[in-house]
Amino acid sequence: MNRVMALVVLFAASVAAPTSSTAEPLSGDAVKKLVGGKRVYLSTPYGVELPLQYRANGSVRGDVSGISIASMFTPRETGKWWIAGNQLCQQWPTWYDGRKFCFTIEPRGENAISWQRDDGMTGTARIE
């Protein structure tokens, strides 16, 4: 795993915690409508948000250049995203060593979601 993704994993792991849920996971079509063409900001406990731009053409652009230490590494990358069943999947060329991850998404009010990755990691995000 490259160093910037180690930083992202550190941030994500620090927000990973079991969540009690009363909302139902969104369908694949609902997830596609929710994130397609939008920017998703992953929350961290440090007050820093990690932005991901989900383009309608199936590409996703990550940019952690706003985190000062990340500027020393690979702060930006463009990967791909798609819907598989009722999950949002994504894969980056080098981030996470190119590993594919899929996420179950639940609504958390207007323009907010919680997510659970297929390895059990969880978190929240806002959508613009």
C-alpha positions, 0 to 999 in steps of 0.5 A: 500500500502506498503511503498516502493510502496508509494515511487514508486508511489511518483516517478511515480506521479511526472512524470505523466503528460499529453503527446501530442502524435503523435505516435500510440499505439503499438499492443499487439504483438508489445508490447510483442516483445518490452518488453519480455526478456528485462529490462525497466527503468521507468524515474523519474524527480530525475534522478533515474530510476526504473528497471523492468525485463520482463521475457519471461516466464511472470514474471516481477521483480522489484528492487528499492534497488538502492534507498537508502530509499527503502532498509528499505522496500520491495525493490524487488518483482516478479510479473506477466505480460501479454498482454490483447488486445493491452495493457501490464498488470502487477500485483505484490503480494504486491506492489500496494496492488496486484492491476492489472494495464494495460498500453498503450505503444507508441514508442518514438524513438529507445528503448524509450517508453511513457506509459499511465496506465489505471488510467490515469497516464503517463510516459516514459521509456527506454528499454534494 
